């Protein structure tokens, strides 16, 4: 099995043009987009549609008034002034998506990096949404897919690499290597694995190395998101992007 990893937004154009017809892709935006999608569906949302920009989200919201709008820019919820439409129903905090608000609902979301990352690999034969929350389930979905290659996509922050995404990717690689006897890791995958192994015993401490972790921890209304995003194996099913919609699938 070949394990490859891309570090951030600089790789998105290459991924869009890469042949992924035999690949399983797993996208990580640990703080917070992929974690938030996982939480929304765990709390009953029917599906999440990731779009790359605010304008597209607004267009879908106008056409489908029953759909909910979510997302962030610079970490904070999208406002009426930014959308030229209305305040979005949610930001990008996994703690916002309560069952009474999202059960049975379709949610359109746009974030700074995570939704762009997902759309860069939408053409893969299987595109999974990764987080610490559903780490075991994501591993099982990949292994059961029998794909000869896994490409792990770290969403990054703006145009930079995000430490927490590399950490999440490394956690998945660690479990793949432990379960498979014949793995070939690219250098980037080896880097992620080693970073995770150095920090596996204290993920909260590792969050202090991450620019996003420090930022979230410094904002009283958002600091609790960090601990939520680092909870491991609390969701027992994987998520995949199917025809542009993130949904729960069988593992």
Secondary structure, DSSP 8 states (H G I E B T S, - for coil): -EEEEE-SGGGHHHHHHS--TTEEEEEE-TTTHHHHHHHHHHTT-SEEEE-SSHHHHHHHHHH-TTSEEEEEETTEE--HHHHTS---SB-S-TTS--HHHHTT-EEEEE-SSHHHHHHHTTTSSEEEEE-STTHHHHHHHHHHHT-SEEEEEE--BTTB--HHHHHHHHHHHHHHHHH-S--EE-HHHHHHHHHHHHHTT-HHHHHTTSHHHHHHHTSTTTTHHHHHHT--S---SEEEEETTEEEEE--
